[in-house]
Amino acid sequence: MFTVKDIIIDAYDRTGIFPNATDGLPGEFVTMGLNLLKGLISQYNIRNYLTFTQQKVAFNASLETTFGTNDVTRSITNDVVATNAITIQKIYLKNSVNGDNALEMKFMPFQEFDKCSVNQPVYAYRQINDLQFIINFKSPYVGRSVVAYYNEKIVVTLNAEYAIADEYKELYILGLCDKLLTYYPRKDDAMKQYITAELASAISNITAKNAASRLIIANKYNCDSCSNEYFDSGVWLYGN
């Protein structure tokens, strides 16, 4: 387990910007590190590097679905509660005959959604405030069972504690080191080059690990554009 403060101290110490940071960092250095780390963690989360934030929720699609944290202050009632959702990663259409089968629906930008054929298994979403999204589906998919995968927002405060794998701690430290060396450049850029290379390696290792753990489903007939009936038949998955 480690805290945000641990990350900030390690980053200043490792870069040599503030050696022996464990003995105490001036307030302005702590504030700078905290603000940079908030942005980094949000960025890593949206890019799907942080698998521990991933969640899923099943619901029935509608033409317009409100998705996210219930917000009584704005008098908006959610169709789907997904507390602290920061981004929607993927949505899958569940097979109505065998619910174990799922088709990955294709995300379309909101401005392009209406151009798609009504039968295409596509969806669009847009964020309407800091807590909620609106998801749109085509009419043939209204009432169909879908599963949305989303990432939860991470709270970043100075004393926040994280019980996560060491590889993520190292990712946070290296990312913050890289940012600090941009704000406080050294005459010799050897340290910056080293940290940048180490950060790229850490990201590569994490993304490779995440990719290896994903379930790969055969899609013999390129089901990105198949009909409801064809998908429900199961032929696309198993062949005939």
C-alpha distance (Angstrom), angle and dihedral (degrees) to the residues before:
residue distance angle dihedral
M1 . . .
F2 3.79 . .
T3 3.79 139.3 .
V4 3.78 134.0 -130.1
K5 3.79 87.7 -111.1
D6 3.83 89.3 57.9
I7 3.81 89.9 55.0
I8 3.80 93.0 50.1
I9 3.81 93.4 48.3
D10 3.82 92.9 47.1
A11 3.83 91.7 49.4
Y12 3.81 94.6 51.6
D13 3.78 90.9 44.9
R14 3.81 95.5 47.0
T15 3.79 94.7 49.0
G16 3.80 92.4 47.5
I17 3.81 90.2 -127.6
F18 3.77 89.2 121.6
P19 3.84 109.8 10.2
N20 3.80 117.3 -156.0
A21 3.79 89.8 20.3
T22 3.80 88.7 164.6
D23 3.80 87.2 75.2
G24 3.80 88.9 65.4
L25 3.79 138.5 -61.1
P26 3.82 123.8 -134.0
G27 3.79 112.2 -110.0
E28 3.80 95.6 -111.6
F29 3.81 91.0 55.9
V30 3.80 91.1 49.8
T31 3.82 91.6 49.6
M32 3.80 92.0 48.6
G33 3.81 91.7 49.8
L34 3.80 92.8 47.0
N35 3.80 94.2 50.4
L36 3.80 92.7 47.2
L37 3.80 91.6 47.8
K38 3.81 92.4 51.1
G39 3.79 90.2 56.5
L40 3.81 93.0 45.2
I41 3.80 95.5 50.3
S42 3.80 91.6 47.8
Q43 3.82 89.5 49.8
Y44 3.80 93.3 48.3
N45 3.79 90.4 48.2
I46 3.80 94.4 51.5
R47 3.81 89.7 47.3
N48 3.82 87.8 55.0
Y49 3.81 96.8 -119.6
L50 3.81 92.6 129.4
T51 3.79 106.8 71.2
F52 3.81 93.1 177.5
T53 3.83 89.8 71.3
Q54 3.82 93.9 56.2
Q55 3.80 117.6 114.9
K56 3.80 135.9 165.2
V57 3.78 136.5 -151.0
A58 3.82 131.3 -172.6
F59 3.79 122.9 -142.5
N60 3.79 143.2 147.3
A61 3.79 113.7 -92.2
S62 3.80 121.9 -118.0
L63 3.78 132.4 -178.4
E64 3.80 89.0 -98.3
T65 3.79 121.2 15.5
T66 3.81 125.2 -173.7
F67 3.81 107.7 -141.1
G68 3.80 130.3 -175.3
T69 3.81 140.2 39.2
N70 3.81 118.1 -2.5
D71 3.78 107.2 -111.9
V72 3.81 114.4 -163.0
T73 3.82 91.9 174.5
R74 3.81 90.4 66.7
S75 3.81 94.5 38.7
I76 3.81 91.1 -124.5
T77 3.80 115.3 143.2
N78 3.79 113.9 -155.6
D79 3.78 123.4 -129.9
V80 3.81 86.4 -157.1
V81 3.79 124.7 27.0
A82 3.81 112.6 -144.3
T83 3.78 103.4 159.5
N84 3.82 116.4 -142.5
A85 3.82 93.6 -2.4
I86 3.80 109.0 173.2
T87 3.80 99.0 175.7
I88 3.82 139.7 2.3
Q89 3.80 110.4 -128.0
K90 3.80 105.1 -178.7
I91 3.80 142.2 -13.6
Y92 3.81 123.6 -150.2
L93 3.79 128.3 -161.4
K94 3.80 111.6 -135.8
N95 3.80 119.3 -135.6
S96 3.82 109.8 -110.4
V97 3.83 92.5 -147.4
N98 3.80 98.5 42.7
G99 3.79 112.2 18.2
D100 3.79 90.7 -161.4
N101 3.81 90.6 74.2
A102 3.78 118.8 80.7
L103 3.79 135.9 -176.2
E104 3.79 119.2 -151.8
M105 3.77 106.6 -125.7
K106 3.79 117.4 -141.6
F107 3.79 120.1 -112.6
M108 3.79 115.2 -132.4
P109 3.81 125.6 -172.9
F110 3.79 111.1 -105.2
Q111 3.81 91.4 -113.2
E112 3.83 91.0 55.0
F113 3.81 99.1 41.9
D114 3.81 97.3 89.6
K115 3.82 91.3 52.3
C116 3.82 91.2 64.3
S117 3.78 121.9 94.3
V118 3.79 113.8 -95.9
N119 3.83 90.3 -118.7
Q120 3.79 96.4 52.7
P121 3.83 113.9 110.9
V122 3.79 93.9 -125.0
Y123 3.78 135.3 132.6
A124 3.79 137.0 -170.3
Y125 3.76 131.7 -157.5
R126 3.75 137.8 -174.7
Q127 3.79 130.9 -174.4
I128 3.81 111.1 -116.3
N129 3.82 97.4 -176.5
D130 3.80 140.3 -13.8
L131 3.80 91.2 -75.2
Q132 3.78 107.6 35.4
F133 3.79 148.1 49.6
I134 3.79 133.9 -162.7
I135 3.83 114.5 -137.0
N136 3.81 120.9 -163.0
F137 3.81 126.7 -158.6
K138 3.80 132.6 -176.4
S139 3.82 116.5 -101.5
P140 3.87 97.6 -108.3
Y141 3.82 88.3 61.8
V142 3.81 96.6 50.3
G143 3.80 108.7 121.3
R144 3.79 92.8 17.0
S145 3.79 119.2 128.0
V146 3.80 113.5 -107.3
V147 3.80 135.1 172.5
A148 3.80 121.6 -143.4
Y149 3.79 122.2 -158.1
Y150 3.77 113.8 -154.4
N151 3.79 140.2 165.4
E152 3.77 123.2 -119.6
K153 3.78 120.9 -131.4
I154 3.82 115.4 -106.0
V155 3.77 117.3 -133.4
V156 3.82 109.0 -132.5
T157 3.80 115.7 -164.5
L158 3.77 128.4 146.6
N159 3.81 95.0 -102.4
A160 3.81 98.2 34.3
E161 3.81 110.7 133.2
Y162 3.80 124.1 -143.8
A163 3.80 124.6 -162.7
I164 3.80 96.5 -166.1
A165 3.80 136.8 123.9
D166 3.80 119.7 -64.8
E167 3.81 90.7 -118.8
Y168 3.79 89.7 68.4
K169 3.79 92.0 48.2
E170 3.80 88.5 53.6
L171 3.81 90.3 47.4
Y172 3.80 90.4 54.0
I173 3.82 92.8 47.3
L174 3.80 94.6 47.7
G175 3.80 92.4 45.0
L176 3.78 91.4 51.1
C177 3.82 91.5 45.0
D178 3.79 89.2 54.0
K179 3.81 92.1 51.0
L180 3.81 93.5 45.4
L181 3.79 91.9 51.7
T182 3.79 87.9 54.6
Y183 3.80 92.5 52.0
Y184 3.80 94.1 40.1
P185 3.85 104.1 32.5
R186 3.80 119.9 -167.1
K187 3.79 124.9 -139.3
D188 3.79 89.3 -119.2
D189 3.82 110.3 53.7
A190 3.81 93.4 -162.3
M191 3.82 91.2 103.1
K192 3.82 91.5 49.8
Q193 3.81 91.7 50.6
Y194 3.81 91.3 47.8
I195 3.82 93.7 49.3
T196 3.81 92.3 45.6
A197 3.82 90.3 52.6
E198 3.82 92.1 46.8
L199 3.80 90.7 49.0
A200 3.81 91.9 50.6
S201 3.81 89.3 50.2
A202 3.81 92.4 49.5
I203 3.81 91.9 50.2
S204 3.81 90.9 46.8
N205 3.80 92.0 51.4
I206 3.80 92.8 49.0
T207 3.81 95.5 46.2
A208 3.83 91.5 46.1
K209 3.79 90.4 51.3
N210 3.80 91.5 48.1
A211 3.81 92.4 48.8
A212 3.81 92.1 49.6
S213 3.81 91.0 55.7
R214 3.81 95.4 54.4
L215 3.79 120.6 105.9
I216 3.80 111.2 -116.8
I217 3.81 113.4 -150.7
A218 3.78 122.3 -164.1
N219 3.78 112.5 -112.2
K220 3.77 100.2 -174.6
Y221 3.79 95.5 165.6
N222 3.82 100.7 40.0
C223 3.78 94.0 -108.7
D224 3.80 93.5 -167.5
S225 3.80 87.7 103.8
C226 3.81 104.5 26.3
S227 3.79 123.7 127.5
N228 3.80 126.1 -107.1
E229 3.79 90.7 -106.5
Y230 3.80 94.0 49.3
F231 3.78 91.6 48.6
D232 3.80 93.3 47.4
S233 3.81 91.3 50.4
G234 3.80 90.0 67.0
V235 3.80 91.8 -136.4
W236 3.80 92.0 120.3
L237 3.80 90.3 59.4
Y238 3.77 103.8 39.3
G239 3.79 105.1 21.7
N240 3.80 123.1 -128.7
